[in-house]
Amino acid sequence: MRNKENISNIILDAEEKALLESFENDEWQRIKNFEQEKHIAQVAVANYLKKDTRINIRISSSDLMRIKQKAAYEGLPYQTLYF
């Protein structure tokens, strides 16, 4: 779990502050079937993030160059960058 030093500079809205306060006051309880729910969530995330479709598009060389520049600026592979 993160320590307070790492999250102390994050700006929270009123609802987020209330949630954090209730968590820090140990007002939360673990659900009875936690491991099962955790597994279901992990499977859902894995399925959501699975790359199963390939696409091909044609764009101009200048557009590709701009995409590559923007991706480099963002620190991403240009194939990953989207708008």
N, C-alpha and C positions, 0 to 999 in steps of 0.2 A: 504494500500500500504506500502511496506517496506520503511523504512527511509534509508538515505544514509549511516548511520553508519553500517547497517547490510550488505550492498552490496559493501561497499568501498574496501574490501579486495578480491573481486572476480576478477580473471584475465579474461579480455574480449579480443576477437580478434578485428580486425579493423571493421568488419561488425557489430559486437555487440556494439562496442563503438559508431558507427554512428547511430544505432537505438536508443540507450539510449539517445544520445545527441538530436536527433530529437524529441524524446518523451518529454524530459525535456524542450525543447524550444516550447512546445505546438504546434507542427507541425502536430499532428495527429488529425483526426476528427472521431467522433463516426458515425458508419454507421446508416442509417435511420431505418432499421429493426433490431436493436441490440437485443431486447428481443427475437425475433423469432430465430435469429442466435444462441443466447446463449442457448435457449431451445434445438435446434437441436444438438448443441455440447454436452450438458449435456446428452441427450438421447444416443448419439453415445458412449460417455464414459461409461455410465452405461451398455450398451449392450456389449461393449468390455471387461469390467471387470467382467461380469457375469460368474459365474462358473456353467456350465451346463453339464459337462462331468466328469465322474469319471473313473480313470484308476487303474488297479491293476498290479503290477509287482512283480517278484520274484528276490530277490538278496540274496547274502550270508550274514550271520550274521556279518561278519567282515566289509563288505561294508556298511551295515546299521549303524554299530557302528561309522565308519568314517564319514558318512553323518551326523549323530546326533552330533558328535563332531564339525564338521565344522559349522553346523547350530547354535549350542550353541555359538561358537566363533563369528559368524556373528550376533547373537541376533535374530535369526529367528526360527520359528517352523520348525522341520526337514521336515515336509510335504510340506512346502513352498519353501525350498531351492532347487534351480536347478542350473545347470552348463552351 
